[in-house]
Structures are given as structure tokens and as C-alpha cells.
Amino acid sequence: MKIFNKFFVRKEENVKEIHKSNVVEEEVDEISDNKQSKNILGVGISVGITPENEISINSLPIGMPTDGKTNDYYVYEWFIKETGEVFYVGKGRGNRYKEFHQRAYAAEKIREMYETDSRFVDTGLTEMEAIELESQEMTRILNETSDRLTNRITPFLTNRDNGYGPSPSTPEIQLEVAPVLYANEIDEHYFNVKHRPFDKVEYKKLKSVSFITTGIRDEITIIYGGQVEKYKNEVMNTLKANGNKILKSKMAKSITAWIYIGTDDVHNYLIDQKKAHEKLGREIPVYHLIDVWKFLKAEINDIASSNSEAELAINPFHDRVPLQDIKNLHDWRKGFKEGFSYYERGDVERKAGNIDKAIELYDAARYHGYNAPVLYNAYAMAYRKVKDYENEITILDEAIERVKVEKPDNEVLVMKYNDRRAKAIELLKKQKLK
């Protein structure tokens, strides 16, 4: 049963992040009773019972049918003539196999740089047959060959994913060591792109910086030993204490450097530098947070504490029930079913400007056990709208506390909450000075 738990937990995390619609969740016992293949909460797999009463787990096809009724569909693949490497698998009809693919950027770049050709995997298919065969062929390539597919979406149960992650030559992540801007496997293999180190820190370039939080992956847990907020806050507070500015926009006219908290693909880095050239007329130095932290410790003896509240009194007024009195506190699924509709109605009220009513409905959602980032984000936006910074800080404190207990590895979410909290602290300080 452990494999079912793995899939249920994985999907549960996805639903918590998205909440686009209510989900009818299937229990494992129901799967056994029905003896049918079922899509486990849309995670890309189907689970069923074979005629021999054995459990069958398979990837679901990639793509959705458009109700095509004809049998003139086919599955094709593009390959490099010299090596025979397949780099793209697709489905279509008519001349699709030889047309320019606007959204297949990497595949089209390979076709431009190499001598390539196409071949049919099978023809005379219905649309659904083509969808299924396309997924089967991608699975075969990823499981049985070393070819690197440029398809952005690949089947769920494969030994390898597509080649958009860090290449095998990327240096290993280490504690308190800056990573590199990595080259993805496709770029390195087909286009000879190499990973790039971050720039050496210069104090004069720290005058006006922006922190880059995009592209953050699990490596931040290793780099910062689970304390990314400590490092970030010490750097931010030290910079501010010495007259440097923290800018929100990385394309601000006065920007002097970008400080990455995690890492990113060299491809994305080059895109950003191109934008900087077009908008600002110059290249922007790129530093890593851990390098800046080390530099400041070496150059400035008294690095600022990570606590910047400095005896700020926070006295919120609200009538929310204490956390321990929430219904379904330890049953997320039931809390979702009972509380999500209150959140939805609350968000409608917030967007309409009815903040008090929105907060009342958010309180109801929370009381019934609904627990998700979207709820706490909505709470924070509502309180910010009416300049109730004390309640905004308090609800964010609760959100941070719950994430640390329930998902201790989700440092990215904690960091986002803390960023918003820091801004609320600044606004509260200004408010109290008036």
C-alpha cells in the first residue's frame, strides 16, 4: 500500500497549491472493489486490477482528444541523421510532421543546427490511438535509450524525465557553497552550453540590489542547512544598515546587481541579461546569496542580526478561533471539502472590495479546516488593503508556523511568507511614526 500513499500524498500537495476545482478522491479499497482502471487524482497514472487480480499501474497518455472522429492521425518522431538520436515525438495529421513547431523551441533549434529527418511510428490512427501511442513511444525512448527528448511534457512513469534539468556535469550542491548557473542536459548535449559560475562579489556593486527568487529548487535546503531565512535576513539587514538599497524590480534603472537565492538555468540567465541590455543598456552582475553573505562577514565585522523587528509592538485585534480549536485540523481532505467554498466566496468579496465580509468568510474557511497557501495569501492581501498590518503579520506568522510543522522542507514557501511579512513590518513602523 505504500505506493498508493506516495501517489495520494503527491497529488494532495498539488491540490493544496492549486484548488481550481473540487476533487472526488478515490480510496484504495474502492479501486479494489471496482476492479477498473482509475486516474488517481489526475497525477498522470492509472491504477487498476488485472484479470488475475493483480494491481496494474500505468502512465496515462499525454494530451487530450479534440473529438476527432477520423482515422488519419499518425505519430512521428524527429531524429538526427548522423547519430540516430530521437529528439522529439509528436502526433498529428496532414503535414504536421514537417511543419514548423512554434512552441517546440529546442527541437526547432536542433533542426536548424543539425541534419535531421522524420519518420512515422505508425499511421492510420484515430486521435485517441495517436495520443496513446505518442505516450508509449516517449516512454520507450526514456526507458530503453539514452536519447534526450525535447518534449516539455513527458509520461509520468519513466526512468528518466526530459532533458530540461541540470546536466550530469553540474557540480554537486554543498553546504555554504554557491552553486552554478547550470546548463540543462539538452543545451549541454546539443548546443555545447556549459554551466556558469556566479560573479565575484564587489562591494560597490551592492549599492542597489534585487533578490532573485525564481528558479529556486530543493538545493536551498542543502546550501543553507535549512536556514535560508537566516542568511537572507542577515544579508538584507547588513546591506540596509550600511546604506545600500533593496529593490523590488530587477530591471530598475538604478539596479547594480542581482542576488540569487537559489540557482537557475543558464538559458534563463541569458534571456534576463538580454532584457537588461535592451532596457538598461548594460549587463547586470549576478551574485549568489551565500557568496554575498561570506563577503559581508569578511568585510564588515558586525554583520546585522536576522531579527529586524527591534522591539516593535504588534497588538492585532481579531476574533479568529485559536489554531488548536480548528475543525478537521489533522484531516486536510475533510477540511478542504468543508472549508474550500467559504474561501471561494471570500475571495469574490475581497476582489469586490468588501474586505470585512471577505475576512469573515476566510475565518469560516479556516475554522472548517481549510489549510492552503491561497487562503493565507488572501488573508494577507485583505489586511494589506485596509492597512491592518498587525493582523497581516499575525496571520502570516500562523502560516509560517503551520508550514514549518506540516511541511518542514518547504523553505521556498516560508521565504515567500517572510518576504511579505518583512514588508508588513516596514509599513507598520511607518504607520506608528505618524
C-alpha positions as CSV (number, residue, x, y, z in Angstrom):
1,M,0.0,0.0,0.0
2,K,3.0,2.3,0.3
3,I,3.0,3.2,-3.4
4,F,-0.6,4.3,-3.1
5,N,0.2,6.6,-0.2
6,K,3.1,8.1,-2.2
7,F,0.7,9.0,-5.1
8,F,-2.1,10.2,-2.8
9,V,0.3,12.5,-0.9
10,R,1.9,13.8,-4.1
11,K,-1.5,14.8,-5.6
12,E,-2.7,16.2,-2.3
13,E,0.2,18.6,-2.3
14,N,-0.6,19.6,-5.9
15,V,-4.3,20.2,-5.0
16,K,-3.3,22.3,-2.0
17,E,-1.3,24.6,-4.2
18,I,-3.9,25.0,-7.0
19,H,-7.5,24.4,-5.8
20,K,-9.1,25.1,-9.2
21,S,-11.9,22.7,-8.5
22,N,-13.3,20.2,-6.0
23,V,-11.8,16.7,-6.3
24,V,-13.5,13.5,-5.7
25,E,-10.9,11.4,-4.1
26,E,-10.8,7.6,-4.6
27,E,-9.8,5.3,-1.7
28,V,-7.6,2.3,-2.3
29,D,-10.4,-0.1,-1.2
30,E,-12.7,1.4,-3.8
31,I,-10.2,0.7,-6.5
32,S,-10.0,-2.9,-5.5
33,D,-13.8,-3.2,-5.3
34,N,-14.5,-1.7,-8.8
35,K,-11.6,-3.6,-10.5
36,Q,-11.3,-0.9,-13.0
37,S,-8.5,1.4,-14.1
38,K,-8.8,4.8,-12.4
39,N,-7.0,8.1,-12.8
40,I,-5.5,8.7,-9.3
41,L,-6.5,12.3,-8.8
42,G,-5.1,13.3,-12.1
43,V,-1.4,12.7,-11.2
44,G,-0.7,11.1,-14.6
45,I,-1.1,7.4,-13.7
46,S,-3.9,4.9,-13.8
47,V,-4.3,2.1,-11.3
48,G,-6.4,-0.9,-12.0
49,I,-6.9,-4.6,-11.3
50,T,-5.9,-7.2,-13.9
51,P,-8.0,-10.3,-14.7
52,E,-5.5,-12.2,-12.5
53,N,-6.4,-9.8,-9.6
54,E,-3.0,-8.1,-9.6
55,I,-2.5,-4.4,-9.2
56,S,-1.7,-2.6,-12.5
57,I,-0.1,0.8,-12.5
58,N,0.5,2.7,-15.8
59,S,1.2,6.2,-17.1
60,L,-1.8,8.0,-18.6
61,P,-1.5,9.3,-22.1
62,I,-0.1,12.8,-22.7
63,G,-2.7,15.1,-24.2
64,M,-6.4,15.4,-24.5
65,P,-8.6,14.4,-27.5
66,T,-10.4,17.1,-29.5
67,D,-13.2,14.7,-30.5
68,G,-11.6,13.9,-33.9
69,K,-13.6,11.0,-35.5
70,T,-11.3,10.3,-38.4
71,N,-8.5,7.7,-38.6
72,D,-6.0,9.8,-40.5
73,Y,-3.8,10.6,-37.4
74,Y,-0.2,9.4,-37.0
75,V,2.7,9.5,-34.6
76,Y,6.0,10.8,-35.8
77,E,9.5,11.4,-34.4
78,W,12.3,13.7,-35.4
79,F,15.9,12.4,-35.3
80,I,19.4,13.4,-36.1
81,K,20.7,11.6,-39.2
82,E,24.3,11.2,-38.1
83,T,23.6,9.7,-34.7
84,G,20.1,8.4,-35.0
85,E,19.1,10.3,-31.8
86,V,15.4,10.9,-31.5
87,F,14.9,14.4,-30.0
88,Y,11.1,14.9,-30.5
89,V,8.0,12.8,-30.6
90,G,4.7,14.2,-31.8
91,K,1.3,13.3,-33.2
92,G,-0.8,14.9,-35.9
93,R,-2.4,14.7,-39.3
94,G,-1.8,16.1,-42.7
95,N,1.6,17.9,-42.9
96,R,2.1,18.3,-39.2
97,Y,5.3,16.2,-39.1
98,K,7.2,18.6,-41.4
99,E,5.7,21.9,-40.3
100,F,7.5,24.5,-38.1
101,H,6.6,23.9,-34.4
102,Q,6.3,27.4,-32.8
103,R,6.3,26.1,-29.2
104,A,9.0,23.4,-29.7
105,Y,11.8,25.9,-29.4
106,A,14.6,23.4,-28.6
107,A,13.5,20.9,-31.2
108,E,13.4,23.6,-33.9
109,K,16.9,24.8,-32.9
110,I,18.2,21.3,-33.3
111,R,16.6,21.1,-36.8
112,E,18.3,24.3,-37.7
113,M,21.8,23.2,-36.4
114,Y,21.8,19.6,-37.4
115,E,20.9,17.5,-40.5
116,T,17.6,15.9,-39.3
117,D,14.8,13.8,-40.7
118,S,11.4,12.5,-39.6
119,R,9.8,9.1,-39.6
120,F,6.4,7.7,-38.7
121,V,6.0,5.4,-35.7
122,D,2.5,4.5,-37.0
123,T,-0.2,5.9,-39.3
124,G,-3.9,5.4,-39.9
125,L,-4.8,6.0,-36.3
126,T,-7.7,7.6,-34.5
127,E,-7.0,10.6,-32.4
128,M,-7.1,8.7,-29.2
129,E,-4.9,5.9,-30.6
130,A,-2.4,8.6,-31.6
131,I,-2.4,10.1,-28.2
132,E,-1.8,6.7,-26.5
133,L,1.0,5.7,-29.0
134,E,2.7,9.0,-28.6
135,S,3.0,8.5,-24.8
136,Q,4.1,4.9,-25.3
137,E,6.8,5.9,-27.7
138,M,8.1,8.6,-25.4
139,T,8.1,6.1,-22.5
140,R,10.1,3.6,-24.7
141,I,12.7,6.2,-25.5
142,L,13.1,7.4,-22.0
143,N,13.2,3.9,-20.5
144,E,15.2,2.0,-23.2
145,T,17.6,4.5,-24.8
146,S,19.8,7.4,-23.8
147,D,18.2,9.8,-26.3
148,R,17.2,13.2,-24.9
149,L,13.7,14.3,-25.7
150,T,12.9,18.0,-26.0
151,N,9.2,17.4,-25.4
152,R,8.2,19.6,-22.5
153,I,5.6,17.2,-21.2
154,T,6.5,13.5,-20.8
155,P,4.7,10.5,-19.3
156,F,4.7,10.1,-15.5
157,L,6.2,6.6,-15.0
158,T,9.5,6.7,-16.9
159,N,13.1,6.0,-15.8
160,R,14.2,9.5,-17.0
161,D,12.4,12.7,-17.5
162,N,13.1,15.1,-20.4
163,G,16.4,16.9,-20.5
164,Y,15.5,20.3,-19.0
165,G,17.0,19.6,-15.6
166,P,20.7,20.2,-14.6
167,S,23.1,18.3,-16.8
168,P,25.2,15.4,-15.2
169,S,28.3,17.7,-15.3
170,T,26.7,20.2,-12.9
171,P,28.8,20.4,-9.7
172,E,27.3,18.8,-6.6
173,I,25.5,21.1,-4.2
174,Q,27.3,21.7,-0.9
175,L,26.6,23.5,2.4
176,E,27.6,27.2,2.3
177,V,29.0,26.9,-1.2
178,A,27.5,28.8,-4.0
179,P,26.1,26.6,-6.8
180,V,26.5,27.4,-10.5
181,L,24.0,28.6,-13.1
182,Y,23.5,25.2,-14.6
183,A,23.3,24.1,-18.2
184,N,20.3,21.8,-18.8
185,E,21.0,18.4,-20.3
186,I,19.6,19.4,-23.7
187,D,21.5,22.6,-24.0
188,E,24.8,21.0,-23.0
189,H,24.4,17.9,-25.2
190,Y,23.1,19.5,-28.4
191,F,24.4,23.1,-28.2
192,N,27.6,22.8,-26.1
193,V,26.3,25.2,-23.4
194,K,28.3,25.0,-20.2
195,H,27.4,25.8,-16.6
196,R,28.5,29.3,-15.4
197,P,29.8,30.4,-12.0
198,F,28.3,33.4,-10.2
199,D,30.3,36.6,-10.4
200,K,32.8,37.6,-7.8
201,V,31.3,40.0,-5.3
202,E,32.3,43.6,-5.4
203,Y,31.0,45.9,-2.6
204,K,30.4,48.9,-5.0
205,K,28.0,46.7,-6.9
206,L,25.9,46.0,-3.8
207,K,24.6,49.6,-3.8
208,S,21.2,48.7,-5.2
209,V,20.4,45.0,-5.5
210,S,17.4,42.8,-6.2
211,F,17.0,39.3,-4.8
212,I,16.1,36.7,-7.4
213,T,13.7,34.0,-6.1
214,T,12.7,32.4,-9.4
215,G,14.1,29.0,-10.3
216,I,14.5,28.0,-6.6
217,R,14.8,24.3,-6.3
218,D,15.5,21.8,-3.5
219,E,19.1,22.8,-3.4
220,I,18.5,25.7,-1.0
221,T,17.9,23.2,1.8
222,I,21.4,21.8,1.3
223,I,23.1,25.2,0.7
224,Y,21.7,26.9,3.7
225,G,21.3,23.9,6.0
226,G,17.6,24.5,6.4
227,Q,18.1,28.2,7.5
228,V,17.7,30.2,4.3
229,E,15.8,32.9,6.1
230,K,18.7,33.5,8.5
231,Y,21.2,34.0,5.7
232,K,18.9,36.2,3.6
233,N,17.8,38.4,6.6
234,E,21.4,38.9,7.7
235,V,22.5,40.0,4.2
236,M,19.5,42.2,3.8
237,N,19.8,43.9,7.2
238,T,23.5,44.4,6.8
239,L,23.1,46.0,3.4
240,K,20.4,48.3,4.7
241,A,22.4,49.2,7.8
242,N,25.2,50.3,5.5
243,G,23.1,52.5,3.2
244,N,22.6,50.0,0.4
245,K,19.1,49.6,-1.2
246,I,17.0,46.5,-1.7
247,L,15.0,47.0,-4.9
248,K,11.8,45.1,-5.8
249,S,12.4,45.2,-9.6
250,K,15.4,43.5,-11.1
251,M,15.1,45.9,-14.1
252,A,15.0,49.1,-12.0
253,K,17.1,51.9,-13.6
254,S,19.4,52.0,-10.5
255,I,20.0,48.3,-10.2
256,T,23.7,47.3,-9.6
257,A,23.4,43.6,-9.0
258,W,21.2,40.6,-8.9
259,I,21.5,38.3,-5.9
260,Y,20.2,34.8,-6.5
261,I,18.9,32.8,-3.5
262,G,18.8,29.5,-5.4
263,T,20.1,28.9,-8.9
264,D,18.8,28.8,-12.4
265,D,19.3,27.6,-16.0
266,V,22.0,29.4,-18.0
267,H,19.4,29.8,-20.7
268,N,17.1,31.8,-18.4
269,Y,20.1,33.9,-17.2
270,L,21.0,34.8,-20.8
271,I,17.4,35.8,-21.5
272,D,17.4,38.1,-18.5
273,Q,20.8,39.7,-19.5
274,K,19.4,40.3,-23.0
275,K,16.4,42.1,-21.4
276,A,18.8,44.1,-19.2
277,H,20.8,45.2,-22.3
278,E,17.6,46.2,-24.1
279,K,16.0,48.1,-21.2
280,L,19.0,49.3,-19.2
281,G,21.8,49.3,-21.8
282,R,24.2,47.2,-19.7
283,E,24.9,43.8,-18.2
284,I,24.0,43.2,-14.6
285,P,26.4,41.3,-12.3
286,V,25.0,38.2,-10.8
287,Y,25.9,37.2,-7.3
288,H,24.8,34.3,-5.1
289,L,23.4,35.0,-1.6
290,I,25.9,32.7,0.1
291,D,28.8,34.5,-1.6
292,V,27.4,37.9,-0.6
293,W,26.9,36.6,3.0
294,K,30.6,35.4,3.1
295,F,31.8,38.7,1.6
296,L,30.0,40.8,4.1
297,K,31.2,38.7,7.0
298,A,34.8,39.1,5.9
299,E,34.5,42.9,5.0
300,I,32.1,44.0,7.7
301,N,32.9,42.7,11.2
302,D,29.4,43.5,12.7
303,I,27.0,41.6,10.4
304,A,23.4,42.5,11.2
305,S,21.2,40.2,13.1
306,S,18.4,38.4,11.2
307,N,15.9,39.9,13.6
308,S,14.9,43.3,12.3
309,E,11.8,44.0,14.4
310,A,13.6,45.9,17.2
311,E,11.0,45.8,19.9
312,L,8.1,46.6,17.6
313,A,4.8,46.1,19.5
314,I,2.3,44.0,17.5
315,N,-1.2,44.0,19.0
316,P,-3.7,42.7,16.5
317,F,-7.5,42.6,17.2
318,H,-9.5,39.7,15.7
319,D,-11.9,37.0,16.7
320,R,-10.5,34.0,14.9
321,V,-10.6,30.8,16.9
322,P,-7.3,29.6,18.2
323,L,-5.4,27.2,16.0
324,Q,-6.0,24.3,18.3
325,D,-9.8,24.7,18.1
326,I,-10.0,24.5,14.3
327,K,-12.2,21.6,13.0
328,N,-10.5,18.9,10.9
329,L,-7.1,20.2,12.0
330,H,-5.4,17.0,11.2
331,D,-7.7,15.9,8.3
332,W,-6.8,18.0,5.3
333,R,-9.2,16.3,2.9
334,K,-12.2,16.8,5.1
335,G,-11.1,20.4,5.8
336,F,-10.9,21.0,2.1
337,K,-14.4,19.6,1.5
338,E,-15.9,21.6,4.3
339,G,-14.0,24.8,4.1
340,F,-13.0,25.5,0.4
341,S,-16.3,27.0,-0.6
342,Y,-16.0,29.6,2.2
343,Y,-12.6,30.6,0.8
344,E,-14.0,30.9,-2.7
345,R,-16.8,33.2,-1.6
346,G,-14.4,35.2,0.5
347,D,-12.2,35.8,-2.5
348,V,-15.1,37.0,-4.5
349,E,-15.9,39.5,-1.7
350,R,-12.2,40.6,-1.5
351,K,-12.0,41.3,-5.2
352,A,-15.2,43.3,-5.0
353,G,-13.7,45.5,-2.2
354,N,-15.8,44.0,0.6
355,I,-12.9,43.3,2.9
356,D,-14.7,42.8,6.2
357,K,-17.0,40.2,4.6
358,A,-14.1,38.6,2.9
359,I,-12.2,38.2,6.2
360,E,-15.3,36.8,7.8
361,L,-15.5,34.1,5.1
362,Y,-11.8,33.4,5.3
363,D,-12.2,32.8,9.1
364,A,-15.0,30.4,8.3
365,A,-12.9,28.5,5.8
366,R,-10.0,28.3,8.3
367,Y,-12.4,27.2,11.1
368,H,-13.7,24.3,9.0
369,G,-10.1,23.1,8.4
370,Y,-9.2,24.6,5.0
371,N,-5.4,25.0,5.1
372,A,-3.7,26.2,1.9
373,P,-1.2,28.9,0.8
374,V,-4.0,30.6,-1.2
375,L,-6.0,31.1,2.0
376,Y,-3.2,32.8,3.8
377,N,-2.2,34.8,0.8
378,A,-5.8,36.0,0.5
379,Y,-5.9,36.9,4.2
380,A,-2.6,38.9,3.9
381,M,-3.9,40.8,0.8
382,A,-7.1,41.6,2.5
383,Y,-5.4,43.0,5.6
384,R,-2.9,44.9,3.5
385,K,-5.7,46.5,1.6
386,V,-7.2,48.1,4.8
387,K,-3.7,48.8,6.2
388,D,-4.2,46.4,9.1
389,Y,-0.6,45.4,9.2
390,E,-0.7,43.9,12.7
391,N,-3.3,41.3,11.6
392,E,-1.4,40.7,8.4
393,I,1.8,40.0,10.3
394,T,-0.1,37.7,12.8
395,I,-1.8,35.7,10.1
396,L,1.5,35.3,8.2
397,D,3.1,34.1,11.5
398,E,0.5,31.4,11.7
399,A,1.0,30.4,8.1
400,I,4.8,30.1,8.7
401,E,4.3,28.1,11.9
402,R,2.0,25.7,10.1
403,V,4.3,25.2,7.1
404,K,7.3,24.5,9.4
405,V,5.3,21.9,11.3
406,E,3.4,20.3,8.4
407,K,6.0,20.7,5.6
408,P,9.4,21.4,7.1
409,D,11.2,21.0,3.8
410,N,9.1,23.8,2.0
411,E,11.6,26.6,2.6
412,V,10.5,28.4,-0.5
413,L,7.0,28.9,0.8
414,V,8.3,30.1,4.2
415,M,10.6,32.5,2.4
416,K,7.7,34.0,0.4
417,Y,5.7,34.4,3.6
418,N,8.7,36.0,5.3
419,D,9.2,38.4,2.4
420,R,5.7,39.6,2.7
421,R,5.9,39.8,6.5
422,A,9.1,41.9,6.3
423,K,7.2,44.4,4.1
424,A,4.3,44.5,6.5
425,I,6.8,45.2,9.3
426,E,8.2,48.2,7.4
427,L,4.7,49.5,6.7
428,L,3.7,49.1,10.4
429,K,6.8,51.0,11.5
430,K,5.9,53.9,9.2
431,Q,2.3,53.8,10.4
432,K,3.3,54.0,14.0
433,L,5.6,57.0,13.3
434,K,2.7,59.1,12.0
